[in-house]
């Protein structure tokens, strides 16, 4: 019995796939896209500052504010909130977005992998509530947190693509967004 479906030579499929990807605006940018331009350091700093102010304000709420602030720092780039579209508040306002090297959309685990070096020092807010051992760990966690932030600053300012340490860990990078 013969098949009525023509066999594909592969070229037609790749042409259809690339045409459908080009037509779909929701396809995430990948590291190889020409349109994915790295932002300048000042724009990234302003986005970080906006996020820091937001976290600081939330952190004013006793206990739960600190926990919410840590959670936001960890998961901010993977939150599937309509307005933010998997971007932090600062990145949304500064028109930046985080893209994964594999082209997949950002998710909570990739965001946590990317942002844990920035959130590490914030753990002191939780250690305060653990008598003796927690209090003893506070200076070490603070020092490590400061070291991690310094590493992040050095990486983002010296890397040709503007990738910080967390970007390397999560295989991501920040680009200028079309919206």
Backbone as CSV, one residue per row, in Angstrom:
resi,resn,N_x,N_y,N_z,CA_x,CA_y,CA_z,C_x,C_y,C_z
1,UNK,0.838,-1.172,0.000,0.000,0.000,0.000,0.881,1.231,0.000
2,UNK,0.611,2.200,-0.847,1.442,3.392,-0.955,0.848,4.520,-0.141
3,UNK,1.721,5.376,0.352,1.296,6.506,1.163,0.962,7.699,0.280
4,UNK,-0.065,8.427,0.647,-0.476,9.621,-0.101,0.230,10.870,0.420
5,UNK,0.985,10.727,1.502,1.684,11.871,2.094,3.065,11.942,1.478
6,UNK,3.395,13.117,0.873,4.724,13.229,0.264,5.816,13.232,1.320
7,UNK,6.944,12.632,0.969,8.076,12.627,1.893,8.746,13.990,1.892
8,UNK,9.267,14.370,3.029,9.937,15.666,3.160,11.430,15.485,2.983
9,UNK,12.043,16.469,2.355,13.497,16.400,2.195,14.223,17.144,3.310
10,UNK,13.485,17.716,4.274,14.104,18.432,5.391,14.202,19.913,5.141
11,UNK,14.454,20.334,3.926,14.605,21.754,3.625,13.283,22.481,3.796
12,UNK,12.172,21.847,3.375,10.866,22.474,3.512,10.520,22.684,4.983
13,UNK,10.824,21.685,5.835,10.524,21.793,7.251,11.295,22.924,7.893
14,UNK,12.570,23.066,7.571,13.349,24.133,8.191,12.876,25.489,7.710
15,UNK,12.444,25.592,6.429,11.932,26.863,5.922,10.627,27.219,6.632
16,UNK,9.747,26.238,6.819,8.483,26.481,7.509,8.742,26.854,8.958
17,UNK,9.679,26.151,9.601,9.979,26.436,10.992,10.548,27.844,11.151
18,UNK,11.503,28.237,10.310,12.088,29.562,10.457,11.089,30.640,10.106
19,UNK,10.168,30.389,9.154,9.149,31.367,8.810,8.188,31.536,9.965
20,UNK,7.774,30.435,10.595,6.834,30.551,11.700,7.486,31.213,12.904
21,UNK,8.770,30.989,13.114,9.444,31.642,14.230,9.591,33.132,13.975
22,UNK,9.866,33.515,12.746,10.036,34.922,12.448,8.713,35.661,12.577
23,UNK,7.601,34.985,12.283,6.302,35.634,12.332,5.766,35.730,13.749
24,UNK,6.233,34.898,14.645,5.700,34.879,15.996,6.486,35.824,16.887
25,UNK,5.865,36.918,17.358,6.578,37.868,18.200,6.860,37.355,19.600
26,UNK,6.184,36.275,20.021,6.382,35.790,21.376,7.560,34.834,21.503
27,UNK,8.245,34.531,20.406,9.404,33.653,20.465,10.506,34.378,21.232
28,UNK,11.060,33.767,22.279,12.089,34.450,23.069,13.357,34.668,22.267
29,UNK,14.042,35.741,22.611,15.332,36.021,21.977,16.350,35.018,22.478
30,UNK,17.247,34.625,21.621,18.332,33.757,22.048,19.636,34.523,21.913
31,UNK,20.692,33.940,22.382,21.979,34.624,22.380,22.526,34.828,20.978
32,UNK,21.945,34.163,19.986,22.454,34.315,18.635,21.640,35.303,17.810
33,UNK,20.544,35.836,18.352,19.726,36.786,17.615,20.459,38.109,17.457
34,UNK,20.391,38.670,16.235,21.007,39.970,15.998,20.280,41.068,16.756
35,UNK,18.966,40.884,16.972,18.165,41.904,17.640,18.450,41.967,19.146
36,UNK,19.107,40.971,19.696,19.364,40.903,21.127,20.599,41.733,21.472
37,UNK,20.375,43.000,21.765,21.469,43.919,22.058,21.669,44.033,23.568
38,UNK,22.904,43.950,23.994,23.218,44.078,25.418,23.015,45.531,25.853
39,UNK,22.396,45.742,27.009,22.190,47.112,27.496,23.475,47.693,28.070
40,UNK,23.502,49.005,28.211,24.668,49.625,28.837,24.605,49.391,30.350
41,UNK,25.735,49.552,30.998,25.849,49.269,32.428,24.959,50.179,33.263
42,UNK,24.808,51.438,32.870,23.965,52.372,33.627,22.508,51.904,33.631
43,UNK,22.006,51.456,32.495,20.622,50.980,32.415,20.423,49.772,33.319
44,UNK,21.385,48.863,33.308,21.288,47.691,34.194,21.346,48.108,35.651
45,UNK,22.199,49.074,35.969,22.288,49.545,37.346,20.961,50.168,37.792
46,UNK,20.357,50.971,36.926,19.082,51.607,37.280,17.991,50.546,37.503
47,UNK,17.966,49.511,36.678,16.998,48.428,36.871,17.241,47.744,38.213
48,UNK,18.508,47.505,38.531,18.876,46.880,39.806,18.469,47.783,40.978
49,UNK,18.686,49.094,40.831,18.327,50.052,41.875,16.818,50.069,42.114
50,UNK,16.039,50.052,41.042,14.574,50.015,41.169,14.151,48.755,41.923
51,UNK,14.732,47.624,41.552,14.417,46.377,42.258,14.834,46.456,43.728
52,UNK,15.983,47.055,43.982,16.461,47.189,45.360,15.546,48.058,46.205
53,UNK,15.039,49.137,45.633,14.099,50.001,46.350,12.809,49.246,46.643
54,UNK,12.314,48.494,45.653,11.090,47.714,45.855,11.284,46.686,46.969
55,UNK,12.420,45.987,46.944,12.696,44.983,47.973,12.835,45.655,49.340
56,UNK,13.493,46.805,49.372,13.646,47.532,50.628,12.312,47.950,51.223
57,UNK,11.401,48.409,50.380,10.077,48.808,50.859,9.290,47.607,51.372
58,UNK,9.338,46.510,50.651,8.649,45.292,51.090,9.276,44.790,52.385
59,UNK,10.587,44.922,52.498,11.298,44.455,53.682,10.940,45.207,54.951
60,UNK,10.280,46.343,54.823,9.854,47.091,56.006,8.743,46.385,56.773
61,UNK,8.036,45.498,56.108,6.992,44.723,56.780,7.702,43.670,57.631
62,UNK,7.461,43.665,58.945,8.173,42.729,59.817,8.001,41.261,59.384
63,UNK,9.066,40.521,59.459,9.194,39.090,59.182,8.791,38.725,57.749
64,UNK,7.524,38.824,57.427,7.053,38.389,56.106,7.653,39.254,54.998
65,UNK,7.938,40.505,55.283,8.539,41.385,54.279,9.925,40.922,53.871
66,UNK,10.707,40.484,54.850,12.047,39.972,54.551,11.995,38.701,53.717
67,UNK,11.087,37.829,54.072,10.936,36.574,53.322,10.457,36.877,51.899
68,UNK,9.483,37.772,51.773,8.969,38.145,50.449,10.061,38.815,49.618
69,UNK,10.887,39.637,50.256,11.981,40.308,49.552,13.012,39.319,49.014
70,UNK,13.383,38.346,49.830,14.331,37.313,49.387,13.732,36.515,48.230
71,UNK,12.461,36.147,48.370,11.793,35.382,47.314,11.743,36.187,46.016
72,UNK,11.463,37.483,46.123,11.418,38.322,44.922,12.782,38.372,44.239
73,UNK,13.843,38.594,45.019,15.184,38.663,44.435,15.519,37.351,43.723
74,UNK,15.184,36.235,44.322,15.481,34.940,43.709,14.670,34.676,42.442
75,UNK,13.387,34.936,42.495,12.482,34.493,41.429,12.006,35.600,40.493
76,UNK,12.481,36.820,40.652,11.957,37.970,39.908,12.018,37.845,38.399
77,UNK,13.006,37.164,37.864,13.139,37.068,36.412,12.368,35.892,35.822
78,UNK,11.676,35.130,36.660,10.906,34.001,36.173,9.435,34.088,36.518
79,UNK,9.042,35.191,37.167,7.637,35.346,37.551,6.778,35.548,36.317
80,UNK,5.782,34.708,36.174,4.903,34.777,35.006,3.712,35.677,35.332
81,UNK,3.988,36.969,35.482,2.970,37.973,35.754,2.756,38.742,34.458
82,UNK,1.503,38.940,34.077,1.205,39.504,32.759,1.958,40.807,32.485
83,UNK,1.911,41.758,33.389,2.549,43.055,33.153,4.065,42.925,33.018
84,UNK,4.666,42.081,33.826,6.126,42.007,33.857,6.693,41.030,32.838
85,UNK,5.933,40.041,32.412,6.356,39.075,31.402,7.724,38.466,31.693
86,UNK,7.833,37.842,32.836,9.067,37.148,33.253,10.269,38.090,33.337
87,UNK,9.998,39.286,33.836,11.055,40.271,34.079,10.829,40.874,35.452
88,UNK,11.892,41.374,36.042,11.742,42.068,37.314,11.082,43.418,37.066
89,UNK,10.632,44.052,38.137,10.025,45.376,38.018,11.016,46.360,37.402
90,UNK,12.254,46.329,37.876,13.282,47.224,37.343,13.557,46.986,35.868
91,UNK,13.657,45.726,35.476,13.896,45.413,34.057,12.703,45.825,33.204
92,UNK,11.495,45.653,33.718,10.303,46.058,32.975,10.321,47.563,32.734
93,UNK,10.591,48.331,33.769,10.595,49.791,33.637,11.743,50.294,32.762
94,UNK,12.873,49.587,32.786,14.030,50.004,31.991,14.068,49.315,30.620
95,UNK,13.017,48.546,30.312,12.882,47.870,29.016,14.036,46.897,28.737
96,UNK,14.278,46.047,29.731,15.284,44.992,29.615,14.599,43.654,29.826
97,UNK,15.215,42.605,29.375,14.708,41.259,29.625,15.872,40.288,29.731
98,UNK,15.652,39.201,30.434,16.652,38.149,30.570,16.286,37.052,29.582
99,UNK,17.255,36.606,28.812,17.030,35.503,27.873,17.967,34.358,28.223
100,UNK,17.472,33.155,27.991,18.278,31.961,28.203,19.040,31.644,26.932
101,UNK,20.233,31.103,27.072,21.050,30.732,25.915,20.382,29.668,25.056
102,UNK,19.563,28.811,25.678,18.904,27.754,24.911,17.604,28.216,24.260
103,UNK,17.223,29.483,24.461,16.030,30.030,23.826,14.737,29.744,24.554
104,UNK,14.768,28.917,25.585,13.555,28.612,26.346,13.155,29.831,27.166
105,UNK,11.877,29.944,27.517,11.464,31.082,28.352,12.050,30.962,29.758
106,UNK,12.236,32.093,30.390,12.727,32.098,31.768,11.719,31.385,32.656
107,UNK,12.219,30.669,33.654,11.359,30.010,34.626,11.910,30.297,36.016
108,UNK,11.189,29.847,37.014,11.573,30.146,38.395,12.919,29.539,38.778
109,UNK,13.195,28.321,38.331,14.466,27.680,38.685,15.656,28.374,38.025
110,UNK,15.504,28.768,36.772,16.592,29.488,36.098,16.804,30.838,36.762
111,UNK,15.717,31.493,37.148,15.827,32.766,37.843,16.555,32.604,39.176
112,UNK,16.207,31.561,39.930,16.876,31.324,41.214,18.362,31.024,41.008
113,UNK,18.689,30.224,39.997,20.092,29.913,39.692,20.841,31.195,39.326
114,UNK,20.192,32.090,38.622,20.805,33.337,38.181,20.970,34.337,39.332
115,UNK,20.027,34.356,40.261,19.989,35.432,41.262,20.435,35.046,42.661
116,UNK,20.771,33.779,42.915,21.157,33.421,44.279,22.373,34.192,44.785
117,UNK,23.364,34.528,43.923,24.487,35.296,44.485,24.060,36.672,45.016
118,UNK,23.020,37.247,44.427,22.542,38.543,44.897,21.667,38.411,46.142
119,UNK,21.017,37.284,46.312,20.112,37.079,47.445,20.828,36.517,48.674
120,UNK,22.019,36.019,48.506,22.709,35.311,49.584,22.824,36.155,50.855
121,UNK,23.259,37.389,50.727,23.432,38.254,51.901,22.134,38.537,52.629
122,UNK,21.023,38.453,51.918,19.711,38.710,52.523,19.297,37.618,53.502
123,UNK,19.977,36.494,53.459,19.647,35.415,54.391,19.818,35.843,55.847
124,UNK,20.571,36.908,56.063,20.757,37.391,57.437,19.421,37.766,58.068
125,UNK,18.459,38.179,57.243,17.139,38.533,57.772,16.453,37.327,58.406
126,UNK,16.775,36.146,57.923,16.200,34.929,58.497,17.044,34.389,59.645
127,UNK,18.371,34.559,59.547,19.263,34.050,60.590,19.046,34.746,61.928
128,UNK,18.506,35.945,61.902,18.225,36.690,63.133,17.298,35.890,64.041
129,UNK,16.431,35.089,63.450,15.436,34.350,64.231,15.924,32.992,64.722
130,UNK,17.194,32.642,64.439,17.757,31.375,64.900,18.778,31.687,65.991
131,UNK,18.412,31.448,67.252,19.312,31.792,68.353,20.673,31.087,68.243
132,UNK,21.680,31.744,68.676,23.069,31.321,68.794,23.688,30.959,67.442
133,UNK,23.323,29.832,66.843,23.933,29.429,65.568,23.625,30.456,64.468
134,UNK,22.378,30.860,64.363,22.001,31.854,63.353,22.738,33.159,63.569
135,UNK,22.797,33.596,64.820,23.485,34.851,65.135,24.976,34.746,64.821
136,UNK,25.559,33.575,65.072,26.983,33.380,64.788,27.262,33.386,63.288
137,UNK,26.304,32.933,62.489,26.493,32.873,61.031,26.275,34.215,60.336
138,UNK,25.616,35.138,60.990,25.298,36.428,60.352,26.536,37.118,59.779
139,UNK,27.630,37.286,60.538,28.795,37.964,59.948,29.363,37.232,58.731
140,UNK,29.420,35.909,58.799,29.946,35.134,57.668,29.061,35.274,56.428
141,UNK,27.760,35.214,56.618,26.833,35.343,55.499,26.907,36.754,54.917
142,UNK,27.016,37.755,55.773,27.144,39.133,55.283,28.417,39.325,54.473
143,UNK,29.527,38.821,54.978,30.802,38.950,54.259,30.736,38.217,52.923
144,UNK,30.213,36.994,52.938,30.074,36.242,51.685,29.145,36.970,50.723
145,UNK,28.065,37.530,51.231,27.133,38.283,50.384,27.798,39.470,49.720
146,UNK,28.616,40.193,50.472,29.340,41.342,49.914,30.337,40.879,48.853
147,UNK,31.039,39.795,49.124,31.997,39.251,48.153,31.266,38.848,46.869
148,UNK,30.117,38.190,47.009,29.346,37.779,45.822,28.913,38.992,44.995
149,UNK,28.467,40.039,45.668,28.038,41.252,44.953,29.223,41.904,44.249
150,UNK,30.374,41.924,44.888,31.582,42.484,44.240,31.939,41.669,43.001
151,UNK,31.877,40.357,43.108,32.147,39.500,41.943,31.160,39.816,40.827
152,UNK,29.890,39.975,41.174,28.864,40.296,40.174,29.166,41.626,39.481
153,UNK,29.553,42.633,40.252,29.851,43.954,39.685,31.059,43.873,38.749
154,UNK,32.095,43.193,39.186,33.298,43.051,38.348,32.956,42.324,37.050
155,UNK,32.198,41.237,37.151,31.836,40.467,35.952,31.001,41.292,34.977
156,UNK,29.977,41.973,35.476,29.080,42.699,34.573,29.780,43.874,33.903
157,UNK,30.769,44.434,34.564,31.475,45.577,33.976,32.660,45.174,33.109
158,UNK,33.146,43.945,33.248,34.307,43.528,32.460,33.979,42.527,31.359
159,UNK,32.861,41.840,31.454,32.495,40.856,30.442,32.045,41.576,29.166
160,UNK,32.528,41.162,28.000,32.160,41.826,26.745,30.648,41.803,26.461
161,UNK,29.953,40.757,26.934,28.504,40.673,26.739,27.725,41.215,27.936
162,UNK,28.426,41.731,28.941,27.766,42.256,30.131,27.154,41.182,31.008
163,UNK,27.676,39.974,30.909,27.149,38.882,31.729,27.782,38.919,33.104
164,UNK,26.934,38.780,34.115,27.460,38.683,35.472,27.612,37.217,35.835
165,UNK,28.156,36.958,37.013,28.402,35.594,37.465,27.119,34.768,37.418
166,UNK,26.026,35.332,37.913,24.744,34.626,37.900,24.288,34.268,36.491
167,UNK,24.574,35.136,35.515,24.235,34.819,34.127,25.013,33.600,33.650
168,UNK,26.268,33.514,34.036,27.070,32.357,33.657,26.553,31.081,34.302
169,UNK,26.134,31.162,35.560,25.607,29.990,36.259,24.311,29.489,35.629
170,UNK,23.460,30.429,35.209,22.148,30.064,34.667,22.127,30.005,33.146
171,UNK,23.254,30.360,32.524,23.328,30.412,31.049,22.274,31.357,30.482
172,UNK,22.329,32.598,30.990,21.410,33.648,30.568,22.182,34.916,30.254
173,UNK,21.478,35.898,29.729,22.048,37.232,29.584,20.913,38.230,29.512
174,UNK,21.227,39.483,29.809,20.255,40.556,29.781,20.385,41.273,28.446
175,UNK,19.243,41.541,27.812,19.213,42.243,26.543,18.168,43.357,26.607
176,UNK,18.292,44.300,25.662,17.303,45.355,25.535,16.049,44.738,24.944
177,UNK,14.918,45.032,25.568,13.643,44.467,25.136,13.000,45.354,24.074
178,UNK,12.185,44.760,23.217,11.488,45.515,22.181,10.339,46.338,22.778
179,UNK,9.872,45.989,23.964,8.753,46.726,24.570,9.097,47.341,25.880
